[in-house]
Amino acid sequence: MSYYYIYHCLVKPIKRLFGLEYLTDTFRKKMTKLEHLFYHRKYTAKELVEELVRLGLRPGQVVIVHSAMSSFFNYRGTPDELIDELLRAIGPEGTLCMSAYPADKFNADKVFDVRSEKSAAGLLTETFRKRPGVKRSLNKLHSVCALGQKADYIVGEHHLSTTSFDEHSPFYKVYELGGISIALGLHSYFMGTCIHVPESLLREKLAFFRDKFVVPMTFKYIDKDGNSLTRTMLARAKAHYVRRRNTKFMDQYFDPSKYKRTRFSNLRITIWDVHYVVDTLCRLAYEGKTLYSHPIFYK
């Protein structure tokens, strides 16, 4: 019996029946409730960012932050205070980025207004989106917000992307600029959205990744100046590809000096060198090694 059949005839209906469309997120939330019993140390935005500085956050860096605020139950502060501290740490020459896709990102009938559409990537990202001066990429599937010296360059071409992760995307630009990816409160195996950049770069070279981008979708947009436009891109065939849900792959194939993985109070923190991640994943793909447990790699 094929995985495709099992997923669509058994797993997917069960997930819908019990409202568990994203099982990993559901599991993480359950674990967060359990962690309340064991982790009690309180911390401020300043203390958290001081820990990030100790782990490698530096002035002038391009940084993309992923977060799950439900894991911040020991945090004593506001989202704005955390953003302030992050901006202070990278300074005026740095650039802070966060994902900002809408809740209905696969709904091609709904117009995406880049000026007002709320971010569904979490409370921190929505707070960041509304901050004065923040730029946002015109891409419904994987919109990104940025603030800082390189913000215009990072988000300015996303509407030209064939996939959401190609050379026009903010994720590629963060890679190109030698940025880092920080995950706060997410699974320890989470490496950041930049993991999809190699898949896009190798799409025309390896059939395994070509078949991952097979769904053309046409979206209607309103840009920052109020102009209407339409763009078509290739979306991912998500149901066919299953990510490995543990750290074994990174522990086996990645240089531990290129990433940090720790806890601060209960909060899981991972920091990755994006350039290293993308280059390593590209190299491993040519060797038949990927982050996916299904399907089995093929050329």
C-alpha positions as a printed Julia matrix, in Angstrom:
299×3 Matrix{Float64}:
   0.0    0.0     0.0
   1.53   3.34   -1.08
   2.23   6.21    1.3
   0.07   8.46   -0.89
  -2.92   6.12   -0.43
  -2.39   5.78    3.34
  -2.03   9.52    3.81
  -5.1   10.6     1.83
  -7.42   7.74    2.8
  -6.49   7.32    6.45
  -4.16   9.91    8.0
  -5.64  13.06    6.46
  -9.3   12.27    7.33
  -8.31  11.5    10.94
  -6.4   14.79   11.22
  -9.4   16.71    9.89
 -11.86  14.85   12.14
  -9.96  15.77   15.31
  -8.79  19.21   14.16
  -5.16  18.11   14.03
  -4.18  19.43   10.62
  -0.7   20.14   11.89
   0.22  17.24   14.18
   3.7   18.52   15.05
   2.26  21.85   16.21
  -0.33  20.03   18.29
   2.38  17.87   19.88
   4.53  20.94   20.59
   1.63  22.66   22.35
   0.99  19.57   24.49
   4.67  19.43   25.43
   4.62  23.14   26.29
   1.87  22.51   28.84
   3.97  19.76   30.38
   7.03  22.01   30.52
   5.16  24.38   32.84
   5.76  21.81   35.56
   9.54  21.75   35.18
  10.73  25.17   33.97
  10.16  28.19   36.19
  13.0   30.63   35.5
  11.63  34.0    34.38
  13.48  36.2    31.9
  13.21  39.55   30.12
  13.76  40.53   26.51
  17.16  41.94   27.42
  18.24  38.69   29.09
  17.05  36.58   26.17
  18.88  38.67   23.58
  22.0   38.68   25.76
  21.86  34.88   25.5
  21.52  35.15   21.71
  24.56  37.45   21.63
  26.48  34.88   23.64
  25.48  32.31   21.02
  26.66  34.44   18.1
  24.24  37.28   17.36
  26.32  40.25   16.18
  25.96  43.88   14.98
  25.5   44.21   11.23
  24.06  40.73   10.71
  21.12  39.79    8.54
  18.87  37.75   10.81
  15.67  35.84   10.11
  13.75  34.93   13.27
  11.17  32.14   13.59
   9.2   31.92   16.82
   6.37  30.23   18.71
   5.15  32.65   21.37
   3.17  29.86   23.07
   6.56  28.62   24.35
   7.35  32.01   25.94
   5.38  31.31   29.13
   8.32  32.33   31.34
   8.96  35.5    29.36
   8.31  38.74   31.23
   7.92  41.34   28.53
   6.1   42.23   25.33
   6.72  41.28   21.68
   7.72  44.89   20.99
  10.35  44.78   23.74
  11.88  41.66   22.21
  11.93  43.25   18.75
  13.55  46.38   20.24
  16.31  44.29   21.83
  16.92  42.31   18.63
  17.23  45.52   16.62
  19.53  47.0    19.23
  21.77  43.92   19.07
  22.2   43.98   15.27
  22.46  47.78   15.12
  21.63  50.18   12.27
  23.72  48.19    9.76
  21.87  44.94   10.48
  18.56  43.7     9.08
  15.86  41.8    10.95
  13.49  39.52    8.99
  10.46  37.4     9.89
   7.97  35.31    7.93
   4.57  36.96    7.44
   2.37  34.69    5.33
  -1.43  35.1     5.66
  -3.76  32.51    7.2
  -5.39  31.74    3.84
  -2.16  31.54    1.87
  -3.42  28.73   -0.4
  -6.65  30.56   -1.24
  -6.08  31.87   -4.76
  -9.48  33.6    -4.79
  -8.59  36.02   -1.97
  -6.65  39.15   -2.91
  -3.45  39.58   -0.9
  -3.07  43.22    0.19
   0.55  43.52    1.28
  -0.24  46.65    3.27
  -2.87  45.21    5.63
  -3.05  41.41    5.51
  -2.29  40.01    8.95
   0.58  37.59    9.46
  -0.38  34.05   10.47
   3.2   33.15   11.42
   2.7   34.1    15.07
   2.24  37.04   17.42
   5.84  38.23   17.17
   5.66  38.4    13.37
   2.36  40.29   13.37
   3.75  42.79   15.89
   6.81  43.2    13.68
   4.71  43.62   10.53
   2.88  46.6    12.02
   6.06  48.37   13.1
   6.8   51.66   11.22
   9.35  51.26    8.45
   8.97  47.49    8.03
   9.01  46.28    4.41
   7.0   43.24    3.29
   7.5   40.96    0.29
   4.72  40.57   -2.25
   4.29  36.8    -2.12
   1.22  35.18   -0.64
   2.66  31.72    0.02
   5.74  32.83    1.95
   5.67  36.59    2.48
   8.54  37.99    4.58
   8.88  41.25    6.52
  12.2   43.02    6.99
  13.55  46.11    8.75
  17.06  47.47    8.43
  19.77  48.39    5.98
  19.15  45.52    3.51
  15.35  45.36    3.86
  14.45  46.69    0.4
  16.91  44.35   -1.3
  15.72  41.32    0.67
  11.97  41.67    0.04
  11.87  43.67   -3.19
  11.75  40.89   -5.8
   9.68  38.18   -4.16
   6.75  38.72   -6.54
   9.05  37.66   -9.41
   9.71  34.21   -7.91
   8.81  31.03   -9.77
   8.89  29.25   -6.43
   8.77  31.03   -3.09
  12.4   30.14   -2.37
  14.31  30.88   -5.59
  16.9   33.58   -6.32
  14.29  36.35   -6.08
  13.13  35.29   -2.62
  14.07  36.76    0.77
  15.22  33.31    1.88
  17.77  33.17   -0.92
  18.82  36.76   -0.23
  19.45  35.93    3.45
  21.61  33.03    2.22
  23.42  35.25   -0.27
  24.11  37.89    2.39
  25.53  35.35    4.84
  22.72  35.73    7.35
  21.7   33.59   10.3
  18.44  31.87   11.16
  17.21  31.97   14.77
  14.4   29.74   16.04
  12.79  30.53   19.4
  10.45  27.99   21.01
  10.34  25.62   18.04
  11.38  22.0    17.67
  15.1   21.31   18.12
  15.29  19.9    14.58
  13.92  23.11   13.05
  16.56  24.72   10.8
  14.51  27.57    9.38
  12.6   28.13    6.15
  15.93  28.47    4.33
  15.97  24.66    4.03
  13.69  25.04    1.0
  16.21  27.18   -0.91
  18.28  24.15   -2.06
  15.09  22.44   -3.23
  14.36  25.41   -5.47
  17.95  25.81   -6.66
  18.14  22.12   -7.62
  14.66  21.88   -9.07
  15.86  21.63  -12.67
  18.79  19.36  -11.8
  17.24  16.68   -9.58
  13.85  15.11  -10.29
  13.26  14.63   -6.55
  12.95  18.4    -6.14
  11.4   19.06   -9.54
   8.42  16.95   -8.48
   8.09  18.9    -5.25
   7.07  22.08   -7.12
   4.3   20.95   -9.43
   1.21  23.0    -8.57
   0.84  26.29  -10.48
  -1.15  28.87   -8.52
  -2.2   32.33   -9.65
  -2.58  35.01   -6.99
  -4.02  38.52   -7.05
  -2.12  41.21   -5.18
  -2.35  44.8    -4.05
   1.14  46.21   -3.64
   2.43  48.86   -1.21
   1.37  51.64   -3.62
  -2.18  50.31   -4.0
  -1.63  48.85   -7.47
  -3.34  45.59   -8.47
  -1.37  42.79  -10.15
  -1.51  39.07  -10.78
   1.32  36.56  -10.5
   1.61  32.81  -11.07
   4.09  30.61   -9.19
   4.7   26.97   -8.44
   3.52  25.74   -5.05
   4.9   22.73   -3.22
   3.26  19.3    -3.47
   3.22  19.22    0.31
   1.4   15.94    0.98
   3.96  13.86   -0.91
   7.01  14.9     1.15
   7.45  14.05    4.83
  10.15  15.78    6.91
  12.33  13.9     9.37
  11.1   14.88   12.84
  14.31  14.47   14.82
  17.85  15.83   14.99
  19.63  12.71   13.73
  20.12  14.06   10.21
  21.74  17.32   11.34
  23.81  15.57   14.01
  25.14  13.12   11.42
  25.89  15.43    8.51
  26.38  18.96    9.88
  29.41  20.52   11.51
  28.35  21.29   15.13
  30.42  24.48   15.06
  28.02  25.88   12.43
  24.94  25.82   14.63
  23.85  26.32   18.22
  21.14  24.32   19.94
  20.28  25.02   23.57
  17.57  25.96   26.07
  17.06  29.24   27.86
  14.69  28.51   30.73
  12.18  26.31   28.88
  12.74  28.07   25.55
  14.4   25.99   22.83
  16.87  28.06   20.81
  18.58  27.11   17.56
  20.87  29.35   15.52
  22.08  28.36   12.07
  24.53  29.81    9.56
  22.17  30.02    6.56
  24.92  29.97    3.93
  26.34  26.81    5.46
  22.9   25.16    5.7
  22.02  25.81    2.05
  25.41  24.78    0.68
  25.46  21.62    2.82
  21.94  20.59    1.85
  22.81  21.09   -1.83
  25.91  18.92   -1.47
  24.04  16.22    0.43
  21.24  16.18   -2.15
  23.73  15.23   -4.88
  24.75  12.34   -2.6
  21.11  11.22   -2.31
  20.66  12.48    1.26
  17.75  14.82    2.1
  15.71  16.03    5.06
  12.78  13.89    3.91
  11.89  10.43    5.13
   9.38  10.06    2.3
   9.61   9.64   -0.62
  12.89   7.77   -1.05
  15.35   9.97   -2.95
  15.46   9.49   -6.73
  17.25  11.28   -9.57
